[in-house]
Amino acid sequence: MIKAVIFDAEGIIYYRDKETLKPILKFLEKSGIKITSKQLENALDEYRLESYKGRISKDEYLKKALAFLNIKDNDKFFNEFADVFRKNFSNIKVKENISKVFEKLKSEGIKIAILTDTFVTEQKKWEWFKGINIDQFIDIIICSSVTGHTKDEKEAYEITLQKLNLKPEEVVFVGHKKYEMQGTKLAGIKSFSIEKNVGEDYYIEDISEILNLI
């Protein structure tokens, strides 16, 4: 019997679209650097987990991403880039049906955990979820910035299970990244993904389908 659902945050509860990256790409273009949104995303992904584990600072993360793109920077350029990046990268959109999914799960007595790879603290995440009015459905939030473990590691899930006081067979995970599915397998947890062929146990087109499958 499933007693809890562990949700990834970015890509599942909220997302960034191409509009988020446009001001960042525009700034680079004005500086004589023309790259695509895909190239920028690839550069950011290259060091994302290293930064979310707390092994490098936010500034080091951005500097490494620029170096990955073969962009040479100086202090002035970097400070301007970092300012534009931070102002715009926080512009996220909430999935339309997430409140209904959470409300239904809670009505059936199923716990909800958020397991997120992030720079920010759990307190900041709680404040954000309160701002979009879904905090009342959430039982726990686990942040890599606090644990030092990201979702490619079984420890991230083990910590979540400990806080839920549940066993691997009593929970499922909902995400969308290959490295997340690898982590769930290490932890012995069944996974659902909204992306196909990333190592998931079950594919779902929309997170609302989880209501009929657990």
C-alpha positions as CSV (number, residue, x, y, z in Angstrom):
1,M,0.0,0.0,0.0
2,I,1.4,3.4,-1.0
3,K,1.4,5.8,1.9
4,A,3.4,8.7,0.4
5,V,4.3,10.3,-2.9
6,I,7.7,12.0,-3.2
7,F,7.7,14.7,-5.8
8,D,10.5,16.4,-7.7
9,A,9.9,20.2,-7.7
10,E,11.3,21.7,-10.9
11,G,9.7,20.2,-14.0
12,I,6.9,18.6,-11.9
13,I,5.4,21.3,-9.7
14,Y,6.8,24.3,-11.5
15,Y,8.8,24.9,-14.7
16,R,10.8,27.3,-16.7
17,D,10.0,28.0,-20.3
18,K,12.0,29.6,-23.1
19,E,10.8,33.0,-22.1
20,T,12.9,32.7,-18.9
21,L,16.1,32.3,-20.8
22,K,15.4,35.1,-23.4
23,P,16.7,38.0,-21.3
24,I,19.9,36.0,-20.5
25,L,20.5,35.2,-24.1
26,K,19.8,38.8,-25.1
27,F,22.4,40.1,-22.6
28,L,25.0,37.7,-24.1
29,E,24.1,38.7,-27.6
30,K,24.6,42.4,-26.8
31,S,28.0,41.4,-25.5
32,G,28.8,39.8,-28.8
33,I,28.1,36.2,-27.7
34,K,25.4,34.3,-29.7
35,I,24.4,31.0,-28.3
36,T,21.1,29.0,-28.3
37,S,18.9,28.3,-25.4
38,K,19.8,24.6,-25.7
39,Q,23.5,25.4,-25.4
40,L,22.9,27.5,-22.3
41,E,20.8,24.8,-20.8
42,N,23.5,22.2,-21.5
43,A,26.1,24.4,-19.9
44,L,24.0,24.9,-16.8
45,D,23.2,21.1,-16.5
46,E,26.9,20.2,-16.7
47,Y,27.6,21.6,-13.2
48,R,24.1,21.7,-11.7
49,L,24.4,18.7,-9.4
50,E,27.9,19.7,-8.2
51,S,26.5,23.1,-7.2
52,Y,23.3,21.6,-5.6
53,K,25.5,19.3,-3.4
54,G,27.1,22.5,-2.1
55,R,30.5,21.6,-3.6
56,I,30.8,24.9,-5.5
57,S,29.3,28.3,-4.8
58,K,26.7,29.9,-7.0
59,D,29.3,32.2,-8.5
60,E,31.6,29.3,-9.2
61,Y,28.7,27.5,-10.9
62,L,28.0,30.3,-13.2
63,K,31.7,30.8,-14.0
64,K,32.0,27.1,-14.9
65,A,29.0,27.3,-17.1
66,L,30.5,30.3,-19.0
67,A,33.8,28.4,-19.3
68,F,31.9,25.4,-20.7
69,L,30.6,27.7,-23.4
70,N,34.1,29.1,-24.0
71,I,33.0,32.5,-22.9
72,K,35.9,34.5,-21.4
73,D,34.8,36.8,-18.6
74,N,36.1,39.6,-16.4
75,D,34.7,40.9,-13.2
76,K,32.5,43.5,-14.8
77,F,31.1,41.1,-17.4
78,F,30.5,38.4,-14.8
79,N,28.8,40.6,-12.3
80,E,26.4,42.0,-15.0
81,F,25.8,38.4,-16.3
82,A,25.1,37.1,-12.8
83,D,22.7,39.9,-12.1
84,V,20.7,39.3,-15.3
85,F,20.8,35.5,-14.7
86,R,19.5,35.6,-11.2
87,K,16.8,38.1,-11.9
88,N,15.4,36.1,-14.7
89,F,16.1,32.5,-13.8
90,S,13.8,32.7,-10.8
91,N,10.9,33.5,-13.1
92,I,9.0,30.2,-12.9
93,K,5.5,29.0,-13.7
94,V,3.3,26.7,-11.6
95,K,1.7,23.6,-13.2
96,E,-2.0,24.3,-13.5
97,N,-3.3,21.1,-11.9
98,I,-0.8,20.6,-9.0
99,S,-3.2,21.9,-6.3
100,K,-6.0,19.5,-7.3
101,V,-3.5,16.6,-7.4
102,F,-2.1,17.4,-4.0
103,E,-5.6,18.0,-2.5
104,K,-6.8,14.6,-3.8
105,L,-3.8,12.8,-2.4
106,K,-4.2,14.4,1.0
107,S,-8.0,13.5,1.1
108,E,-7.0,9.9,0.6
109,G,-4.5,10.1,3.5
110,I,-1.4,9.9,1.4
111,K,1.6,12.0,2.6
112,I,3.3,14.4,0.2
113,A,7.1,15.0,0.2
114,I,9.1,17.4,-1.9
115,L,12.6,16.2,-2.7
116,T,14.5,19.0,-4.5
117,D,18.0,19.7,-5.8
118,T,18.4,23.4,-5.0
119,F,20.7,26.2,-3.8
120,V,18.1,27.5,-1.3
121,T,17.2,26.4,2.2
122,E,14.1,24.4,3.3
123,Q,12.7,27.5,4.9
124,K,12.9,29.4,1.6
125,K,11.1,26.5,-0.2
126,W,8.4,26.5,2.5
127,E,7.9,30.2,2.0
128,W,7.7,29.8,-1.8
129,F,5.1,27.0,-1.6
130,K,3.1,29.1,0.9
131,G,3.2,31.8,-1.7
132,I,1.5,29.6,-4.3
133,N,-0.9,28.2,-1.6
134,I,0.0,24.5,-1.6
135,D,2.1,24.4,1.5
136,Q,-0.9,23.1,3.5
137,F,-0.7,19.8,1.5
138,I,3.0,19.2,2.0
139,D,4.3,17.1,4.8
140,I,8.1,17.5,4.4
141,I,10.5,19.3,2.1
142,I,14.0,17.9,1.6
143,C,16.7,20.1,0.0
144,S,20.0,19.0,-1.3
145,S,21.5,22.3,0.0
146,V,20.8,21.0,3.5
147,T,21.5,17.2,3.1
148,G,24.4,17.5,0.6
149,H,22.8,14.7,-1.4
150,T,21.1,15.1,-4.8
151,K,18.6,12.8,-6.4
152,D,21.2,10.7,-8.2
153,E,22.2,9.3,-4.8
154,K,20.3,6.8,-2.7
155,E,21.0,8.8,0.4
156,A,18.6,11.6,-0.7
157,Y,15.7,9.1,-0.8
158,E,16.8,7.4,2.4
159,I,16.8,10.7,4.3
160,T,13.3,11.3,2.9
161,L,12.1,7.9,4.0
162,Q,13.5,8.4,7.5
163,K,11.6,11.7,7.8
164,L,8.4,10.1,6.5
165,N,9.0,7.0,8.8
166,L,8.2,4.8,5.8
167,K,9.8,1.9,3.9
168,P,10.8,2.1,0.2
169,E,7.9,-0.1,-0.9
170,E,5.4,2.3,0.8
171,V,6.3,5.3,-1.4
172,V,6.6,6.2,-5.1
173,F,8.6,9.0,-6.7
174,V,7.4,11.3,-9.4
175,G,10.1,13.1,-11.6
176,H,11.4,13.4,-15.1
177,K,15.2,13.1,-15.2
178,K,17.3,10.1,-15.9
179,Y,19.6,10.7,-12.9
180,E,16.5,10.8,-10.6
181,M,15.4,7.4,-11.8
182,Q,18.9,6.0,-11.2
183,G,18.7,7.3,-7.7
184,T,15.3,5.7,-7.0
185,K,16.5,2.3,-8.2
186,L,19.5,2.5,-5.8
187,A,17.0,3.3,-3.0
188,G,14.5,0.5,-4.1
189,I,11.7,3.0,-4.8
190,K,9.3,2.7,-7.7
191,S,9.3,5.7,-10.1
192,F,6.9,7.6,-12.3
193,S,8.2,10.0,-15.0
194,I,6.5,12.5,-17.2
195,E,9.3,12.0,-19.7
196,K,9.7,8.7,-21.6
197,N,12.6,6.4,-21.6
198,V,14.6,7.9,-18.7
199,G,14.8,4.7,-16.7
200,E,11.3,5.1,-15.1
201,D,9.2,2.2,-13.9
202,Y,6.1,3.9,-15.2
203,Y,5.5,6.6,-17.7
204,I,2.7,9.1,-17.2
205,E,1.7,11.9,-19.6
206,D,0.5,14.1,-16.7
207,I,1.0,14.0,-13.0
208,S,-2.7,13.8,-12.4
209,E,-2.5,10.2,-13.7
210,I,-0.7,9.3,-10.5
211,L,-4.1,9.4,-8.7
212,N,-5.3,6.4,-10.7
213,L,-2.1,4.4,-10.4
214,I,-1.3,4.2,-6.7
